[in-house]
Amino acid sequence: MQKKNILVTGGAGFIGSHLVRKLLSEGVWRVSVIDNFNDFYSPQIKRKNIEQFAGSPDLSVIEADIRDTAALRDTFSKVSPEVIVHLAAMAGVRPSLKDPKLYTEVNVDGTVNLLHLAREFEVRQFIFGSSSSVYGENAKVPFSEEDNVRNPISPYAATKAAGELLCHTFSHLYDIRTVCLRFFTVYGAAQRPDLAIHKFSKLITEGRPIPVFGDGTTRRDYTYVDDILQGVRAAIDFEGSKYEIFNLGESQTVELNELIKLLEENLGKKAVIDRQPMQPGDVPQTFADISKAKDLLGYSPKTKISEGIPKFTDWFKSQM
Ligand SMILES: NC(=O)c1ccc[n+]([C@@H]2O[C@H](COP(=O)([O-])OP(=O)(O)OC[C@H]3O[C@@H](n4cnc5c(N)ncnc54)[C@H](O)[C@@H]3O)[C@@H](O)[C@H]2O)c1
């Protein structure tokens, strides 16, 4: 059987490496990863994420930057991808306020580079890893794909909204099917160390104070990584219209105070709270309306926070 070529950008990262595992396990894909192993967090973690698949004959890892058009062209020539799952990005809301130019160069220019080559190399399907942050301070809950996303409140969010618009443009002009997936705070084994669940677990375990921004009543729709994978996998096979946007969340919001309590219970240790003012760029709540993803992708998230946090803390403890 002829295997299909898929290119995963950012495949050494948290979500990307989970996706690589899933694709390899299906046995029908030749998976190519592009990642620049940058130091947004330890590159060693990213190398470890991907090295676990080193023996697979169906995986090739290309260390390259999506801003480098020559390296990208070379990769496309070698790989001939039918599908691209574009997850490479400068992630993180707060750091984007410090270096907005880097965020636009990677997240906007890098996305255009990929779309441009997708057109030239006649890629069938382009999946874009977008973010719930595009909804900004949307007061209406749950957030629907129909809602206004013209008021992002961080450079990171603006780059993701721009990425979605560019996906639309290329899809319209060149008939590439593009699917934008708005991920709502993703967690699970190998979660990025800068994200709250992972960061708090480390600090609580070490007996150090956890910075809590605001009064702890901010709410997030935390999504377990296996559920995100289910949505990404369905998007790869999606055969509907040429351009769609889907929310991928758990559709269950959790207050920050409640999250901390869950972590305390599962780590067996009380948190020391270091109360801080709300941070610029942070949104007060996220909450996904997932009815569209349910209808058109068959998306059906399974992991409630009460089940997902023990899975995360089991993994976390196994790393110590
Ligand atoms: N984790 C979440 O909660 C979440 C939520 C919403 C959206 N997203 C989006 O999902 C995607 C994956 O997120 P993640 O949490 O796995 O992040 P991650 O940082 O673990 O993964 C991103 C990967 O992209 C790579 N990368 C960054 N810049 C690059 C460049 N210029 N060239 C090549 N590779 C580059 C990084 O080295 C990293 O391995 C990102 O696009 C992110 O914005 C994540």
Ligand as a Chemical Component Dictionary entry (heavy atoms), coordinates in Angstrom:
data_LIG
# 
_chem_comp.id                   LIG 
_chem_comp.type                 NON-POLYMER 
_chem_comp.pdbx_formal_charge   0 
_chem_comp.three_letter_code    LIG 
# 
loop_
_chem_comp_atom.comp_id 
_chem_comp_atom.atom_id 
_chem_comp_atom.alt_atom_id 
_chem_comp_atom.type_symbol 
_chem_comp_atom.charge 
_chem_comp_atom.model_Cartn_x 
_chem_comp_atom.model_Cartn_y 
_chem_comp_atom.model_Cartn_z 
_chem_comp_atom.pdbx_ordinal 
LIG N1  N1  N 0  -1.057 24.444 23.736 1  
LIG C1  C1  C 0  -2.154 25.188 23.690 2  
LIG O1  O1  O 0  -2.900 25.304 24.673 3  
LIG C2  C2  C 0  -2.532 25.897 22.405 4  
LIG C3  C3  C 0  -3.730 26.629 22.396 5  
LIG C4  C4  C 0  -4.094 27.298 21.238 6  
LIG C5  C5  C 0  -3.302 27.210 20.099 7  
LIG N2  N2  N 1  -2.135 26.508 20.140 8  
LIG C6  C6  C 0  -1.324 26.442 18.925 9  
LIG O2  O2  O 0  -1.009 25.094 18.647 10 
LIG C7  C7  C 0  0.281  24.990 18.058 11 
LIG C8  C8  C 0  1.148  24.024 18.867 12 
LIG O3  O3  O 0  1.235  24.496 20.206 13 
LIG P1  P1  P 0  2.093  23.762 21.325 14 
LIG O4  O4  O 0  1.471  24.066 22.633 15 
LIG O5  O5  O -1 2.343  22.359 20.920 16 
LIG O6  O6  O 0  3.433  24.625 21.241 17 
LIG P2  P2  P 0  4.963  24.180 21.182 18 
LIG O7  O7  O 0  5.748  25.436 21.393 19 
LIG O8  O8  O 0  5.205  23.027 22.088 20 
LIG O9  O9  O 0  5.110  23.700 19.687 21 
LIG C9  C9  C 0  5.426  24.562 18.615 22 
LIG C10 C10 C 0  6.630  23.995 17.885 23 
LIG O10 O10 O 0  6.912  24.868 16.793 24 
LIG C11 C11 C 0  8.302  25.015 16.686 25 
LIG N3  N3  N 0  8.590  26.295 16.032 26 
LIG C12 C12 C 0  8.388  27.531 16.549 27 
LIG N4  N4  N 0  8.823  28.461 15.683 28 
LIG C13 C13 C 0  9.285  27.798 14.593 29 
LIG C14 C14 C 0  9.862  28.208 13.365 30 
LIG N5  N5  N 0  10.086 29.505 13.115 31 
LIG N6  N6  N 0  10.197 27.269 12.462 32 
LIG C15 C15 C 0  10.011 25.953 12.730 33 
LIG N7  N7  N 0  9.482  25.504 13.897 34 
LIG C16 C16 C 0  9.127  26.416 14.801 35 
LIG C17 C17 C 0  8.807  24.980 18.119 36 
LIG O11 O11 O 0  10.180 24.638 18.212 37 
LIG C18 C18 C 0  7.889  23.945 18.759 38 
LIG O12 O12 O 0  8.464  22.666 18.740 39 
LIG C19 C19 C 0  0.831  26.414 18.012 40 
LIG O13 O13 O 0  0.564  26.946 16.736 41 
LIG C20 C20 C 0  0.016  27.139 19.059 42 
LIG O14 O14 O 0  -0.071 28.522 18.796 43 
LIG C21 C21 C 0  -1.736 25.841 21.265 44 
# 
loop_
_chem_comp_bond.comp_id 
_chem_comp_bond.atom_id_1 
_chem_comp_bond.atom_id_2 
_chem_comp_bond.value_order 
_chem_comp_bond.pdbx_ordinal 
LIG N1  C1  SING 1  
LIG C1  O1  DOUB 2  
LIG C1  C2  SING 3  
LIG C2  C3  SING 4  
LIG C2  C21 DOUB 5  
LIG C3  C4  DOUB 6  
LIG C4  C5  SING 7  
LIG C5  N2  DOUB 8  
LIG N2  C6  SING 9  
LIG N2  C21 SING 10 
LIG C6  O2  SING 11 
LIG C6  C20 SING 12 
LIG O2  C7  SING 13 
LIG C7  C8  SING 14 
LIG C7  C19 SING 15 
LIG C8  O3  SING 16 
LIG O3  P1  SING 17 
LIG P1  O4  DOUB 18 
LIG P1  O5  SING 19 
LIG P1  O6  SING 20 
LIG O6  P2  SING 21 
LIG P2  O7  DOUB 22 
LIG P2  O8  SING 23 
LIG P2  O9  SING 24 
LIG O9  C9  SING 25 
LIG C9  C10 SING 26 
LIG C10 O10 SING 27 
LIG C10 C18 SING 28 
LIG O10 C11 SING 29 
LIG C11 N3  SING 30 
LIG C11 C17 SING 31 
LIG N3  C12 SING 32 
LIG N3  C16 SING 33 
LIG C12 N4  DOUB 34 
LIG N4  C13 SING 35 
LIG C13 C14 SING 36 
LIG C13 C16 DOUB 37 
LIG C14 N5  SING 38 
LIG C14 N6  DOUB 39 
LIG N6  C15 SING 40 
LIG C15 N7  DOUB 41 
LIG N7  C16 SING 42 
LIG C17 O11 SING 43 
LIG C17 C18 SING 44 
LIG C18 O12 SING 45 
LIG C19 O13 SING 46 
LIG C19 C20 SING 47 
LIG C20 O14 SING 48 
# 
